[in-house]
């Protein structure tokens, strides 16, 4: 997990640095513009602040993604359970229909007896 976070952090830092070179006037929410600071200590502190912010952002996004994945897994399990219940209901209904059709066919096969009137 640490390696993934480190790679993500390195990628984010690379993108931030590249974005400063390409579009220096572009503001990124939460990231400080370190190009205007003078002095090595101030610039290092500014960059470290940006790294910390990006690390927190990556961690937060990973947590959000994990929560969404867990919620989706729970929903899938509930839907699978519902499918099993519906299949059982359909099978029961099909059995009832077959019984009714068999009963109807048996009743149709019997010829009604014609009663003759009694002769007096």
Secondary structure, DSSP 8 states (H G I E B T S, - for coil): -HHHHHHHHHHHHHHHHHHHHH-TT---TT---GGG--SHHHHHHHHHHHHHHHHHHHHHHHHHHHHHHHHHHHHHHHHHHHHHHHHHHHHHHHHHHHHHHHHHHHHHHS----------
